Structure formats: structure tokens, C-alpha cells
Amino acid sequence: MRQERTWQFLVLLTASTGCAMTVLDTNIVAIILPGVARAFSASFAEVEWVISSYVLCFAALLLPAGAMADRYGRRRVFLCGILLFSLASLACALAWSVASLSIARAAQGMGAAFLLAPALAIIGHSFHGEAERNHAWGVWGSMMGLTMVLAPITGGVIARVAGWRWAFGINLPVCALLALAVWSWIGESRDHDARRVDPVGILLFASTMFGITFALIGGGSFGWLLGGLGLMAFIQAERMQQRPMLDLTLFRLPRFIGAVLAMFAYAATAQVMASLLPQFLQNGLGRSALQAGFGMLPFAVTMLILPRVGRRLSAYLSSRGILTLGLVIVALGNGLTGYGAYSSSWPLVALGMLLLGSGGGLLNGETQKAIMSTVPRDRAGMASGISTTARFSGILLGFTALSGVLGGAIRSWISTQPCDGAEACAGLRRWADSVAAGAAESGGHLPGADWSHQAYAHGFSVLLLVAALAAVIAAAAVCRLMRSR
């Protein structure tokens, strides 16, 4: 019995570490991104692609990665994911331009999808009893939450001591140890009745997400056209298949739609702040990367603690009530953080981040449960895939949309500054772009670095106001959709 429990613990630790790698890398990159922008003198759009290319490939491949793991072997796909993630991390560390870094990040996102999907399947396959599974998922959730707390601090230390390239280079020894653990402790498993991989669905879904992301970052009408056509073709393709990658009939259930919307809104207005707030702390408040890492603690610690509070609240509130409450708290947290950003008040910013993390923690603990409870048990696997895809699609589209708001607000603020002649005005616009990217060291012909901080803080306050409004609208929609019949 003791030997079996030891084996289960090692399997759980190994699979959870694979999942944690995907979160760790996302949040570390958020800390070192201003350093990347300055190193390559990157434009605002180029900096956005460093984050977006990773999340885009991650979100697009999660469903097919799960299907391939079930069909071809979870251990085998897990090892392939580790290999791809390692090679892509090496390419990121050796990148010679922001374009090459974005391409390597896209490959890293592919590897992350083939890390997360089989790791989750391995946990689900290895623990059978309800009590065992609940304990396993509790340990998994704690590890993911702890990773969110440690990631910004780790990123700050790496940026301070070794430089931004080591934020990617550190993945290599970790992945080597992870591969050894997978090889040693995890047995092969597969689902002999698993659905076939849907290459048409994969391509169309990826095209949809790329088109929308491209449009939000600056692709204009072409991006919207590609995204719209891709979405229509994807829906039609899934309708024609006997065993589709995405069963659209699930979306006939209003409660399911409400739960998926809550997950998407949580990711787009709360979880995405793990990528956006570190940039504000550095570019808006003038903190170093290490200070920004520790400055993220009010947000990260409450994101870790509040899921447990949510479990206790479930004895008094319905899932609909907890989701609505969580989104309202997220809206209040975004609003208060935005006011703190506008007034450059660190106490208000910290209090707002505390509220924001509290609402996000409630939602993080409840959204997955709400989605799974609204579908029949035989659709649980697909519902879980939809849930995870909604989460990362929300992060992707939230990041690109809110970053667009940030860039527009910064340019609007800087355009109010006086300039004499076409050349001076063009220089001001270039400086506005460098401020939005976090690549501005000083104001150039403006009165110094304080101007860049002020411009960034103004733009970020507008970003947070938009996020707060989106959370309020989502709360009202979720409350309505999830009403008891």
C-alpha cells in the first residue's frame, strides 16, 4: 500500500510539474518583457507578439493535443511535448531579433500544449476513486497556485542576476529532469476508443484565432475577414463530422454557455493581468524587474488562497452566485487598480490588486467545476477541453484587446503634448510607440523618464477601466444565463 501511494505521489508530482512549466514560463516572460523590448528596440506590436504567439499556439492546439495523447499514448506525447518545449526554449534564449523570438515562442506554445494536455490526462487516468481524484486535483491546484506566486519573483531574480535570456535557458535543465521522471515513473496509457484527430478543425480553429489576434494587434480588416471566415468554416466543418473535435450541441444549454462565458471573462479580465501588471509596475511606476516580481504578491497570493474560500462558500451560494460575485469583485479590483494607476498611488494599486486577485481566485476555483456540472458525464472529456480552450482563448484575446486599448490611450495622451514641425511630431509618435512597448528609457526631447511613466500609467488606467466594464457586462450575462429553470 505504501509503495503504491509513493508511486501515485511521484506520478502526480511529475504530471503537475509539467503543467506548472506552462504557467511558470508565461508569467516569467511577463516580468522580463520590458527588458526584451529595450534589448531589441522593439515596437509595441512586436512586443505583443512575444506573448500572443505563445498563447495563440497553446490555445489552438490544446484540444488536438488531448486527442493525440488519448489516441497515441499519453506518456509518449508528454515526452514529445517536453522535447519540443526544450528546443523552443533554447531557440528563445538564442534569439537574435524580436521576430525570431516570437517565432520561437510560437513553437514553445505548441510544446506547452503537448505538455499540459497529456499531463492532465495522466492525472485523470492514474487516480480512480472520487476521494483519490479530489485529493489529486487539490494537490495539482495548489502546485499551480504556488507557481503563480513564485513565477514573478523568479522572473525578477533572473532578470536582475542573469539577464532575460536565462528566463528561457533555465527551462533546459528542468525539462531534462522532467523527462527523466516521466521515463522512470509514468507508464504508458491510451484510450482505444479515442476520437480521431481532426486536422481540418485544428487548422480552421487556429486560423480563426490568428485572424482575430492579428486584427487586434493591428492587422485591420484583413485580420477580421480571416477570423470571421475561419470561424464560419470551423462551425460548418464540426457540424458535418460524426465525432467532431468540438460538439456544438453543448452550446444549446444556457447554463453551459454561462459557465464557459464566466471562464472566458475570468481569463480575459483577471488571469491576463498576470501578464499585464508586471509591465505596468515597471513602465508605469518605474520599478525594477525584481521589485515588480515582489510587487505582484498581493495579486498572486490571493489567487492562491481564494479558491479554498470559494469551496467553503459553495455551501451557502450556488455556482451562479459565486461566478457572478467573482466577476463583480474582479470589476471592482480592476477599477480600484485603475484609479491607483491614474493617481500613481502604490497603496491604491496594491489594494486593487488584492481585490482583483480575490475575485480571480474565486473564479479560478469555480469555473471548471461549473462547466463540468452542466454537461452529461459522457461528455466530460470534451467539456474539460472546451473549458481549457476557453481559458487560454480568453487570455489571448484579452491580452491583445487590452494591449490595443493601452497603446491607443498612450498615443492619445502623448498627442496632447506640443511639437513643432513634421519631424518633431513624427519623433513624438515614435516615442509614444516605444513607451507603449516599454522600450523608452527616457522622454528624449520631453522632460525625461517621468513623462514615459506618466504616459504609461495613464494608458494603463484606461486599460483597467475597460477590463472592469467587460467584467461587469460578463457578470450580468452569466447571472442571466445560469438562472435555475
C-alpha positions, -999 to +999 in steps of 0.1 A: +000+000+000+028+024+009+047+016-023+015+023-044+010+056-026+046+066-032+042+057-069+010+078-071+027+107-054+056+106-079+032+104-109+012+133-095+043+154-088+057+147-123+024+155-142+018+186-121+053+198-128+046+195-165+015+217-161+033+242-139+060+247-165+034+262-189+023+287-162+058+295-150+070+303-185+041+326-192+044+346-160+082+348-160+081+363-196+057+390-184+084+402-160+113+402-184+093+417-214+104+453-208+140+442-209+133+423-242+117+454-257+147+476-247+173+450-259+157+448-294+143+484-296+110+466-303+078+483-314+046+479-295+031+454-319+063+433-319+062+431-281+026+420-282+035+391-305+061+378-280+032+370-256+004+364-282+023+339-304+028+316-274-007+318-261-022+315-297-004+282-304-011+270-269-049+277-272-052+264-307-035+230-300-049+221-266-079+201-279-059+182-306-031+176-281-055+159-258-070+138-286-035+127-297-025+118-262-055+096-258-050+080-292-012+076-295-002+073-258-001+099-230+034+092-219+047+093-255+030+126-263+042+140-229+078+132-238+074+147-272+060+179-256+090+181-233+114+178-262+096+204-283+093+228-253+131+224-246+142+230-282+119+260-284+132+274-251+168+271-264+157+290-296+142+317-274+174+321-254+194+324-286+170+347-304+188+375-324+157+397-330+122+402-317+108+384-348+129+353-342+119+354-305+082+355-315+086+325-338+104+305-312+077+315-287+051+301-311+070+268-311+072+269-273+034+274-272+030+242-293+052+224-268+033+237-239+000+223-253+016+189-256+028+192-220-005+203-204-030+181-222-013+147-216-003+157-181-039+164-172-050+131-189-023+112-169-036+125-136-072+116-146-061+081-156-040+074-126-065+082-098-098+063-099-117+067-067-136+100-061-117+108-029-084+100-046-092+122-076-103+151-054-071+149-034-050+147-066-067+177-082-063+196-049-026+190-049-024+199-086-043+231-079-020+240-050+011+235-072-004+257-100-012+284-075+022+282-058+037+285-093+018+317-099+031+331-067+068+322-073+069+329-111+071+367-109+097+366-082+117+340-101+115+362-132+126+393-113+156+374-098+166+360-132+163+394-149+184+410-121+211+384-118+215+367-152+195+387-179+163+380-198+178+352-220+181+329-189+144+331-183+142+307-212+176+289-207+165+278-172+139+256-188+165+232-203+178+215-171+142+215-157+129+198-188+158+172-187+149+163-151+111+162-160+118+139-190+138+115-167+109+115-142+084+107-169+105+079-183+110+064-148+077+068-131+049+071-157+035+041-175+020+043-210-018+045-213-042+053-241-079+053-249-086+027-276-119+044-283-104+078-286-118+101-313-097+107-344-075+138-347-094+165-366-068+182-388-094+204-407-109+215-374-074+223-360-064+243-390-097+263-391-097+270-353-061+281-355-069+304-385-098+319-366-077+327-335-048+340-356-071+363-377-087+378-346-054+382-329-038+398-360-068+422-363-065+433-326-027+438-328-031+459-360-040+437-389-071+457-396-099+444-420-078+415-433-075+400-398-112+404-391-120+388-425-097+359-419-111+354-384-147+356-395-143+332-424-123+308-403-150+308-376-178+301-401-159+274-418-149+258-384-186+257-373-197+241-406-168+216-405-177+205-370-213+201-378-205+177-407-185+153-386-198+123-368-173+127-339-163+164-340-134+179-321-160+204-306-196+192-301-216+223-309-248+208-294-234+215-259-239+252-266-277+246-267-275+246-229-278+281-215-261+272-182-232+257-201-229+289-222-229+309-190-202+288-173-180+290-204-185+327-206-175+330-170-143+311-177-135+333-207-143+365-189-122+354-159-092+347-181-097+379-202-101+404-173-083+387-143-059+360-152-045+381-181-033+406-155-005+382-146+010+392-179+000+429-179+005+441-144+043+434-142+047+457-173+028+485-155+048+481-123+080+486-144+069+510-171+043+530-152+057+531-116+094+528-125+100+496-105+129+472-114+121+437-126+129+423-091+107+449-074+079+442-099+082+405-091+076+411-054+050+438-062+029+411-078+024+393-045-009+409-035-024+396-067-007+362-068-012+353-031-050+360-032-052+340-064-037+311-045-058+314-013-093+323-026-102+291-044-103+275-009-126+302+003-148+296-028-151+259-018-165+269+015-188+295+000-204+267-021-222+256+010-241+289+010-241+301-026-250+285-058-224+282-087-242+310-104-239+332-073-201+325-068-194+332-105-214+364-105-198+376-072-163+367-085-168+388-117-181+417-097-151+417-074-128+415-105-146+446-118-141+464-085-104+453-084-097+465-119-115+498-112-096+505-080-062+495-095-070+518-125-077+547-101-044+539-083-026+539-117-042+572-127-031+588-094+002+570-092-007+557-058+010+524-049-013+517-018-044+520-041-027+499-067-018+472-041-053+472-026-068+470-061-046+440-070-056+424-037-093+427-048-086+416-083-067+385-072-096+377-047-122+378-075-099+359-098-093+332-071-130+327-066-135+323-103-104+300-108-118+276-082-154+276-095-154+280-133-141+245-141-165+229-117-194+249-131-187+238-166-183+202-157-215+202-137-237+214-166-229+185-191-236+148-190-209+126-176-202+110-211-192+145-224-169+153-195-137+149-216-148+173-243-163+197-217-129+198-200-112+205-233-137+233-241-130+248-206-092+249-210-095+263-245-119+290-233-094+299-206-064+303-229-085+319-257-096+344-231-060+352-221-050+356-257-079+378-268-079+397-235-042+404-238-043+416-274-075+436-270-064+453-237-029+459-251-046+477-280-065+499-256-032+506-238-014+516-269-042+538-282-046+556-248-008+562-246-007+577-281-037+598-273-021+612-242+012+619-259-006+636-288-017+663-265+019+673-260+032+703-281+055+696-311+069+720-337+071+707-373+065+674-390+098+659-379+093+667-342+057+653-344+069+621-361+095+617-333+068+621-307+048+594-323+078+571-324+084+578-288+048+570-280+052+536-296+084+529-276+066+539-244+037+515-251+063+488-258+081+495-226+113+503-246+115+540-236+144+548-213+137+585-213+115+611-229+140+623-254+130+658-262+103+656-235+112+663-198+127+628-190+117+594-179+089+606-156+070+615-187+071+580-201+059+567-167+031+592-166+020+583-202+021+546-194+002+550-162-025+570-179-028+543-207-029+515-181-057+532-161-078+533-193-070+496-199-082+487-164-114+507-168-122+488-200-114+455-182-137+465-153-166+473-177-161+440-195-163+421-162-195+439-152-211+430-185-200+394-182-213+392-146-248+403-158-248+378-187-236+349-165-262+357-139-289+357-165-278+326-184-273+304-153-307+311-138-324+279-124-353+268-147 
